[in-house]
Amino acid sequence: MRTPGRGSRTAAQVLVDALEKNSVDHVFCVPGESYLAVLDALYDASIEVTTCRQEGGVTMMADAYGKATGRPGICFVTRGPGATNASAGIHIAQQDSTPLIMFVGQIDRAFKGREAFQEMSYEAVFGSMTKWVTELNDASRIPEVVSRAFTVATSGRPGPVVIALPEDMLLDQVSVDDVGPAVTVETSPSAGDMATFLDLLERAERPLMVVGGTRWTPYACADLRQFAERFDLPVMTSYRRLPLFDPLHPNYAGDLGLAANPKVVARVKACDLLIVAGGRLGEIPSQGYTLVDIPKPQMKFVHVHASSAELGRVYRPDLAIHASPIGFAAALASLAPRGTPRWSKETKAAHAEYIEWSETPLPQPGGVNLGEIMVQLRNLMPADAILCNGAGNYASWIHRYFRFRRFASHIAPTSASMGYGVPSAVAIKRLYPDRLVVSVNGDGDFLMNGQEFATAVHHKLPIIVLVADNASYGTIRMHQEREYPGRVIATDLTNPDFAAYARAFGGFGATVDETGQFAEAFEAARASGLPSIVHLKIDQNAITPARTLDQIRGVVTA
């Protein structure tokens, strides 16, 4: 193995050495001639390379890595079509506040401005969906630019960075020193902030905390939990941030996701102190910006965020705390109540409402009840298992009935991007080969990136993929029936035999027509030791956990 950082090296070697200096252990890519020199440099590196089938899957894998670790997911894609394919995952990372760095090939420097083969302006294409876009034209500045990229991707509100690599630049020979790893700076509340925070809390009658966002750690979550216990404070989780608080903890009050429990929504509206810690309280958790008045909330409002740019951006807080989750949670550890909390009865009632909402699935039309399958998965999946999913109405059963009891045990896009479930599962299994990784997908959702099942087979990654097949783009069909009842167009799908699809790639496949068949099929998939697909035949009328398509159509037309 070559010794990094010594003598004259190609720019590509300097780049790979810089990644190693920043403790990069995985990269995801579709190979391209525009960065061939980097691929050659990776040959001698200690970095694992995952070869994918489409660049959208590449960036979604990098995003999943960033979600699971808090470190930037690293990916390489080729210029032009490769870059545009990759944009789906870049947008996810931006909306989800996920650290990610994408290196993209670029044409030779001498050809710029002529609309050369696959030429693009990456600043123009990615400028609105990244924290920083740059083009590396000077090989001697690679250590500087890579160090900055890691800092930008992880600081404040994390997000994606795009670095373009001119093909000819990668072959330049340079003698340049490596630099040490980038360090993420944690910000903490002032003593005055925490004194005001405690005063607001002790004056409240019906306080409520909503936790969300990124940059949390297991230790920060533990500090948060202990604070909630001392003050007997009800805690909710934001959309797709379910693992930040144990749902079976007596202080858990539910989640603010799509189709949230109406009692959860009512509690937020009725609270007199709302503490939003780590998240933005965007469109989905705010239930379409209806929970909290804009710009001045109707209740006392405390907003804690790692980026000062998010404080006051939409809501004007009574107390704005510029702090990362780690810093804020550590400060919470020093607080103690001066008396008995007045809201303990409400905390107990809120948790009871969550248990009632999530415990027993409602009956569903058809032979397969997806809610009952989620309940079965609570027992079939070990405590350290990780569930990945993309977007579609099927996910509402996950949010309502599955219980995430470990940190980072749910990997899913808050941007609700379809096609995420399979590539994210591949990345997570690559990262944690000894943990069970389950990917839950809709049928339309799966086939947007189902080709990455081939990546799982190639790298021998025994993920288990569930495909909930209702032969429809179900979410859009639901909206159609609500807005234009009976006028169905463009939402029906003709699907393959998904179990046969798995076997065609060399994996394991099983089909479930009745709920009672699921446990046996799941265990058979797990025992196979192969990448697996369990095909769930879902009745098209079973569109949400609480209402059918017939009911939605009937409500509109009544």
C-alpha angles and dihedrals in degrees: 000000000000118000109241124231101023130120127332114341138174116259088247090058091047089052095051090046089053090053091051090049087058092052095251108170101168136039127182122210153153103220118243136178091235091073100026091132090060091052088053091050090051089057090076097035130101090234121113113232122209112200111211135191102231133019094237087062089048095058093041089054090050089049091051090051090052092049093050098045108024087231122110115275107229124216140167126208133170126251129276111359091022091055095047091048088053094055094088092066092042090056090049092052091049096050093040095047091237122159109239136154120200121192112200130189119245135192121265113289092239091058099055119125096025096089088249122188108312092347116168138166102237092190089060096043100044102023095100096047104044140061092231138003122189141160119227105220098153114063092200090066096056096104090049095048095044091049090051091047092057091047094049094045094053105032128092106342102002121231148141129308124195122204120187118212117202107220095231093047090061089065096052114118114229139168106216135147121246119235130220124261121292115254124218112224116224117211122210135199120258121246087251092054092053093046090053090045092053091047092052091048095050092049092052127100100189109023123172134184126209116194123197146123128074139286092072121138132195088256093052090049089051091052090049092049093050091049090051090050094050092050095032087229122172110239127198128188125228126237111308092351091104098132093062091085129027107250092213093055110111091237095057112111104179139268135290100224137124112314090010121192105277088225090058090052091049092051093054092049091049098047120107095205122037117189114193109191121190100343137087099230089232130179099295101045090041088054093239094326091297101115099066127035116244128257097357112035117226091232131049103282130205118185121191118187139155091227119064088205090070094053108095093358093120107353125041105224127211085220123022115193117192101206140122117243090254093053095043094047091050090052090050088058090068095054123097129179117251092213144358111308112250095213102059092112090055091048091054092047092049092053091047089053090053092050092049090048096049107030107078124029119230119243115272134199115254133033098288121064107196091196092058089049090054089052091050090051090060087070100030095055120068119238094260095048119123125220121205128188143163126210137302139093090285088073091067088073090054093051094046104040111020117082121215107203102167131065114266092004092133120061112184138130119261085201086066093230116175121230095040102110101075101041092045091052090051091052094046093048088049089053097042107027094170096054127083110251119194124187118202117198144166118233096253089040094052096050092054089073104001089125087079086073082079088058089055090051093046093052093038094241111161099210118160113228121197115198115196101204118195094151090242148087083248101188093053091043088054091052090047092054091048097046102026107019116205094005098108116176136155096001104091116097135198108215136193126237096275094199089055088047089059093048091049089062093046097263135116122271135189134171126219118200096163130040090236090063095058104083093051092047092048094050091047090053091050093047092050092070088216134110101273142196123203108196111212115198105215124188109244090226090063095084104147135011091255108028137038127218089253090056093047091049091046094051091053097046098040 
